[in-house]
Amino acid sequence: MNYFTLAISWDWSRINGFGLTAGIVGIIIVFLALVLLSYIYRALPFVLHIKLRSKLRKEGKHKDANLEDLSMTGEVNAAISMALILYFDEIHDLESNMLTIKKVSKLYTPWSTRAASMNTYFNKRK
């Protein structure tokens, strides 16, 4: 058998209690974080409605407006987002998407002079 094959094989005896504990705790933490984030995202509209209610209460319009009237459908949100995309797209300058490469006739630059003077050890004649 080849030595390299033995070096790559999996050794179950090297897994100890700490490795198992760390792996299980890591998986549990990730799973709990995902569950917590899902609850936060589900509660976000309710929190925003509470904020909207308090704002309307301060303005004195809370009795006139129902929250069902204030919520928007997906079609309205899609229309608003598309209008914003089109608006911001028109603001941006139009570019020609063409590259123009001009050859510079001047060979001297401060950078090329510095690079040439960096390695002068081998250029010296004895």
C-alpha positions as YAML, in Angstrom:
chain: A
units: angstrom
residues:
- id: 1
  name: MET
  ca: [0.00, 0.00, 0.00]
- id: 2
  name: ASN
  ca: [1.15, 3.52, -0.74]
- id: 3
  name: TYR
  ca: [2.21, 5.77, 2.15]
- id: 4
  name: PHE
  ca: [0.24, 8.73, 0.75]
- id: 5
  name: THR
  ca: [-2.97, 6.72, 0.79]
- id: 6
  name: LEU
  ca: [-2.51, 5.98, 4.48]
- id: 7
  name: ALA
  ca: [-1.83, 9.63, 5.27]
- id: 8
  name: ILE
  ca: [-5.11, 10.73, 3.70]
- id: 9
  name: SER
  ca: [-7.32, 8.10, 5.37]
- id: 10
  name: TRP
  ca: [-9.75, 9.14, 8.10]
- id: 11
  name: ASP
  ca: [-8.85, 8.28, 11.66]
- id: 12
  name: TRP
  ca: [-11.93, 7.99, 13.91]
- id: 13
  name: SER
  ca: [-9.83, 7.50, 17.03]
- id: 14
  name: ARG
  ca: [-8.60, 11.10, 16.92]
- id: 15
  name: ILE
  ca: [-12.10, 12.52, 17.50]
- id: 16
  name: ASN
  ca: [-12.43, 13.29, 21.19]
- id: 17
  name: GLY
  ca: [-15.24, 14.65, 23.32]
- id: 18
  name: PHE
  ca: [-14.16, 18.26, 22.87]
- id: 19
  name: GLY
  ca: [-14.32, 18.01, 19.07]
- id: 20
  name: LEU
  ca: [-17.79, 16.48, 19.19]
- id: 21
  name: THR
  ca: [-18.99, 19.05, 21.71]
- id: 22
  name: ALA
  ca: [-17.63, 21.96, 19.69]
- id: 23
  name: GLY
  ca: [-19.22, 20.64, 16.50]
- id: 24
  name: ILE
  ca: [-22.63, 20.06, 18.07]
- id: 25
  name: VAL
  ca: [-22.62, 23.42, 19.89]
- id: 26
  name: GLY
  ca: [-21.64, 25.18, 16.66]
- id: 27
  name: ILE
  ca: [-24.48, 23.58, 14.72]
- id: 28
  name: ILE
  ca: [-26.97, 24.42, 17.47]
- id: 29
  name: ILE
  ca: [-25.82, 28.06, 17.58]
- id: 30
  name: VAL
  ca: [-26.21, 28.45, 13.82]
- id: 31
  name: PHE
  ca: [-29.63, 26.81, 13.87]
- id: 32
  name: LEU
  ca: [-30.84, 28.99, 16.75]
- id: 33
  name: ALA
  ca: [-29.53, 32.12, 15.02]
- id: 34
  name: LEU
  ca: [-31.50, 31.22, 11.88]
- id: 35
  name: VAL
  ca: [-34.65, 30.60, 13.91]
- id: 36
  name: LEU
  ca: [-34.19, 33.90, 15.77]
- id: 37
  name: LEU
  ca: [-33.71, 35.79, 12.50]
- id: 38
  name: SER
  ca: [-36.85, 34.22, 11.03]
- id: 39
  name: TYR
  ca: [-38.87, 35.40, 14.05]
- id: 40
  name: ILE
  ca: [-37.37, 38.89, 13.77]
- id: 41
  name: TYR
  ca: [-38.28, 39.11, 10.08]
- id: 42
  name: ARG
  ca: [-41.81, 37.90, 10.78]
- id: 43
  name: ALA
  ca: [-42.29, 40.46, 13.58]
- id: 44
  name: LEU
  ca: [-40.88, 43.38, 11.60]
- id: 45
  name: PRO
  ca: [-44.18, 44.40, 9.90]
- id: 46
  name: PHE
  ca: [-45.95, 44.33, 13.27]
- id: 47
  name: VAL
  ca: [-43.29, 46.58, 14.81]
- id: 48
  name: LEU
  ca: [-43.52, 48.97, 11.86]
- id: 49
  name: HIS
  ca: [-47.31, 49.12, 12.24]
- id: 50
  name: ILE
  ca: [-46.92, 49.96, 15.93]
- id: 51
  name: LYS
  ca: [-44.57, 52.79, 14.98]
- id: 52
  name: LEU
  ca: [-47.03, 53.98, 12.33]
- id: 53
  name: ARG
  ca: [-49.91, 53.87, 14.84]
- id: 54
  name: SER
  ca: [-48.00, 55.98, 17.34]
- id: 55
  name: LYS
  ca: [-47.10, 58.48, 14.62]
- id: 56
  name: LEU
  ca: [-50.76, 58.75, 13.56]
- id: 57
  name: ARG
  ca: [-51.85, 59.05, 17.20]
- id: 58
  name: LYS
  ca: [-49.49, 62.01, 17.67]
- id: 59
  name: GLU
  ca: [-50.93, 63.68, 14.57]
- id: 60
  name: GLY
  ca: [-54.49, 62.98, 15.70]
- id: 61
  name: LYS
  ca: [-55.37, 60.85, 12.66]
- id: 62
  name: HIS
  ca: [-55.41, 57.48, 14.40]
- id: 63
  name: LYS
  ca: [-59.19, 57.22, 14.51]
- id: 64
  name: ASP
  ca: [-59.60, 58.07, 10.83]
- id: 65
  name: ALA
  ca: [-57.13, 55.58, 9.32]
- id: 66
  name: ASN
  ca: [-57.26, 51.82, 9.63]
- id: 67
  name: LEU
  ca: [-54.04, 49.85, 9.33]
- id: 68
  name: GLU
  ca: [-55.56, 47.76, 6.56]
- id: 69
  name: ASP
  ca: [-55.89, 50.94, 4.50]
- id: 70
  name: LEU
  ca: [-52.26, 51.86, 5.17]
- id: 71
  name: SER
  ca: [-50.75, 48.55, 4.13]
- id: 72
  name: MET
  ca: [-49.69, 48.20, 0.49]
- id: 73
  name: THR
  ca: [-49.97, 45.19, -1.77]
- id: 74
  name: GLY
  ca: [-47.05, 43.55, -3.50]
- id: 75
  name: GLU
  ca: [-48.05, 45.08, -6.84]
- id: 76
  name: VAL
  ca: [-47.86, 48.60, -5.42]
- id: 77
  name: ASN
  ca: [-44.44, 47.89, -3.87]
- id: 78
  name: ALA
  ca: [-43.20, 46.45, -7.19]
- id: 79
  name: ALA
  ca: [-44.43, 49.51, -9.10]
- id: 80
  name: ILE
  ca: [-42.75, 51.91, -6.67]
- id: 81
  name: SER
  ca: [-39.46, 50.01, -6.77]
- id: 82
  name: MET
  ca: [-39.51, 49.86, -10.59]
- id: 83
  name: ALA
  ca: [-40.17, 53.60, -10.78]
- id: 84
  name: LEU
  ca: [-37.24, 54.26, -8.43]
- id: 85
  name: ILE
  ca: [-34.95, 52.03, -10.50]
- id: 86
  name: LEU
  ca: [-35.91, 53.78, -13.72]
- id: 87
  name: TYR
  ca: [-35.52, 57.20, -12.11]
- id: 88
  name: PHE
  ca: [-32.06, 56.49, -10.71]
- id: 89
  name: ASP
  ca: [-31.01, 54.87, -13.99]
- id: 90
  name: GLU
  ca: [-31.82, 58.07, -15.89]
- id: 91
  name: ILE
  ca: [-29.80, 60.19, -13.48]
- id: 92
  name: HIS
  ca: [-26.62, 58.26, -14.23]
- id: 93
  name: ASP
  ca: [-24.44, 59.61, -17.04]
- id: 94
  name: LEU
  ca: [-24.38, 57.70, -20.28]
- id: 95
  name: GLU
  ca: [-21.00, 56.32, -21.16]
- id: 96
  name: SER
  ca: [-19.81, 55.18, -24.54]
- id: 97
  name: ASN
  ca: [-18.22, 51.98, -23.17]
- id: 98
  name: MET
  ca: [-15.27, 52.49, -25.50]
- id: 99
  name: LEU
  ca: [-11.65, 52.34, -24.43]
- id: 100
  name: THR
  ca: [-9.16, 54.58, -26.13]
- id: 101
  name: ILE
  ca: [-5.55, 53.53, -25.74]
- id: 102
  name: LYS
  ca: [-2.99, 56.14, -26.65]
- id: 103
  name: LYS
  ca: [0.65, 55.29, -26.84]
- id: 104
  name: VAL
  ca: [2.78, 57.74, -24.90]
- id: 105
  name: SER
  ca: [5.94, 58.75, -26.74]
- id: 106
  name: LYS
  ca: [7.75, 59.82, -23.58]
- id: 107
  name: LEU
  ca: [9.66, 56.91, -22.04]
- id: 108
  name: TYR
  ca: [10.86, 58.76, -18.94]
- id: 109
  name: THR
  ca: [8.73, 58.64, -15.82]
- id: 110
  name: PRO
  ca: [9.82, 59.03, -12.22]
- id: 111
  name: TRP
  ca: [8.66, 55.47, -11.54]
- id: 112
  name: SER
  ca: [10.74, 53.92, -14.29]
- id: 113
  name: THR
  ca: [13.82, 55.82, -13.12]
- id: 114
  name: ARG
  ca: [13.30, 54.59, -9.56]
- id: 115
  name: ALA
  ca: [12.78, 51.00, -10.70]
- id: 116
  name: ALA
  ca: [15.95, 51.13, -12.80]
- id: 117
  name: SER
  ca: [18.02, 52.43, -9.90]
- id: 118
  name: MET
  ca: [16.76, 49.86, -7.39]
- id: 119
  name: ASN
  ca: [18.90, 46.96, -8.59]
- id: 120
  name: THR
  ca: [22.26, 48.45, -9.48]
- id: 121
  name: TYR
  ca: [24.40, 45.86, -7.71]
- id: 122
  name: PHE
  ca: [24.59, 43.53, -10.70]
- id: 123
  name: ASN
  ca: [25.02, 46.37, -13.20]
- id: 124
  name: LYS
  ca: [28.34, 47.46, -11.71]
- id: 125
  name: ARG
  ca: [31.43, 46.40, -13.62]
- id: 126
  name: LYS
  ca: [34.48, 45.36, -11.69]
...
